[in-house]
Amino acid sequence: MQEWFEAGACDGFWLCPDVYEDGIDTFVDEVVPILQQRGLFHNDYEGDTLRDHLGVEYQYGMNQPVASA
């Protein structure tokens, strides 16, 4: 799965734990730390907005100057 992700064959995965509360706890406790060690899961985020998290510097289509007539 890591190879697929790194090769651009996918951009993520859906998780369907067998028992939601227990299954998700197991995933978070056991799998997320491994993903963090491999640099595949954020430990924290650098910015305050989704745009910051995605690395988009400019809000495309917004705040563009209007040419005067």
C-alpha positions as YAML, in Angstrom:
chain: A
units: angstrom
residues:
- id: 1
  name: MET
  ca: [0.00, 0.00, 0.00]
- id: 2
  name: GLN
  ca: [2.89, 2.34, 0.73]
- id: 3
  name: GLU
  ca: [4.37, 1.62, -2.70]
- id: 4
  name: TRP
  ca: [1.04, 2.39, -4.39]
- id: 5
  name: PHE
  ca: [0.76, 5.67, -2.49]
- id: 6
  name: GLU
  ca: [4.34, 6.75, -3.21]
- id: 7
  name: ALA
  ca: [4.00, 5.84, -6.89]
- id: 8
  name: GLY
  ca: [0.88, 8.01, -7.20]
- id: 9
  name: ALA
  ca: [-1.41, 5.05, -7.87]
- id: 10
  name: CYS
  ca: [-3.68, 6.25, -5.05]
- id: 11
  name: ASP
  ca: [-4.02, 9.22, -2.76]
- id: 12
  name: GLY
  ca: [-5.34, 7.42, 0.32]
- id: 13
  name: PHE
  ca: [-7.33, 4.52, 1.63]
- id: 14
  name: TRP
  ca: [-10.73, 3.98, 3.21]
- id: 15
  name: LEU
  ca: [-10.74, 2.23, 6.56]
- id: 16
  name: CYS
  ca: [-13.59, -0.06, 7.54]
- id: 17
  name: PRO
  ca: [-12.86, -1.42, 11.01]
- id: 18
  name: ASP
  ca: [-14.75, -4.56, 11.97]
- id: 19
  name: VAL
  ca: [-15.94, -2.98, 15.21]
- id: 20
  name: TYR
  ca: [-15.90, 0.78, 14.87]
- id: 21
  name: GLU
  ca: [-14.81, 1.91, 18.33]
- id: 22
  name: ASP
  ca: [-12.41, -0.93, 19.11]
- id: 23
  name: GLY
  ca: [-11.17, -1.29, 15.55]
- id: 24
  name: ILE
  ca: [-10.35, 2.38, 15.11]
- id: 25
  name: ASP
  ca: [-8.59, 2.50, 18.50]
- id: 26
  name: THR
  ca: [-6.39, -0.43, 17.48]
- id: 27
  name: PHE
  ca: [-5.55, 1.27, 14.18]
- id: 28
  name: VAL
  ca: [-4.70, 4.57, 15.85]
- id: 29
  name: ASP
  ca: [-2.61, 2.93, 18.58]
- id: 30
  name: GLU
  ca: [-0.74, 0.44, 16.41]
- id: 31
  name: VAL
  ca: [-0.70, 1.60, 12.77]
- id: 32
  name: VAL
  ca: [-0.60, 5.41, 12.94]
- id: 33
  name: PRO
  ca: [2.75, 5.48, 14.83]
- id: 34
  name: ILE
  ca: [4.30, 3.30, 12.10]
- id: 35
  name: LEU
  ca: [2.91, 5.58, 9.38]
- id: 36
  name: GLN
  ca: [4.30, 8.60, 11.25]
- id: 37
  name: GLN
  ca: [7.75, 7.01, 11.49]
- id: 38
  name: ARG
  ca: [7.69, 6.45, 7.73]
- id: 39
  name: GLY
  ca: [6.62, 10.04, 7.08]
- id: 40
  name: LEU
  ca: [3.27, 8.97, 5.64]
- id: 41
  name: PHE
  ca: [1.04, 10.47, 8.34]
- id: 42
  name: HIS
  ca: [1.31, 13.99, 9.75]
- id: 43
  name: ASN
  ca: [2.42, 14.47, 13.33]
- id: 44
  name: ASP
  ca: [1.14, 18.03, 13.18]
- id: 45
  name: TYR
  ca: [0.22, 20.69, 10.65]
- id: 46
  name: GLU
  ca: [2.16, 23.82, 9.79]
- id: 47
  name: GLY
  ca: [-0.68, 26.24, 9.09]
- id: 48
  name: ASP
  ca: [-4.05, 27.27, 10.41]
- id: 49
  name: THR
  ca: [-6.18, 26.73, 7.29]
- id: 50
  name: LEU
  ca: [-6.87, 23.89, 4.87]
- id: 51
  name: ARG
  ca: [-5.11, 25.95, 2.19]
- id: 52
  name: ASP
  ca: [-2.01, 26.06, 4.42]
- id: 53
  name: HIS
  ca: [-2.18, 22.30, 4.98]
- id: 54
  name: LEU
  ca: [-2.41, 21.65, 1.24]
- id: 55
  name: GLY
  ca: [0.42, 24.04, 0.43]
- id: 56
  name: VAL
  ca: [-1.72, 26.35, -1.70]
- id: 57
  name: GLU
  ca: [-0.33, 29.86, -1.37]
- id: 58
  name: TYR
  ca: [-2.94, 31.75, -3.36]
- id: 59
  name: GLN
  ca: [-6.71, 31.51, -3.20]
- id: 60
  name: TYR
  ca: [-7.33, 30.95, -6.91]
- id: 61
  name: GLY
  ca: [-10.21, 32.87, -8.39]
- id: 62
  name: MET
  ca: [-10.61, 35.08, -5.33]
- id: 63
  name: ASN
  ca: [-9.51, 38.66, -4.71]
- id: 64
  name: GLN
  ca: [-8.42, 39.24, -8.30]
- id: 65
  name: PRO
  ca: [-8.20, 42.91, -9.27]
- id: 66
  name: VAL
  ca: [-10.94, 44.15, -11.55]
- id: 67
  name: ALA
  ca: [-9.76, 46.17, -14.56]
- id: 68
  name: SER
  ca: [-11.29, 49.62, -14.73]
- id: 69
  name: ALA
  ca: [-13.24, 50.51, -17.87]
...
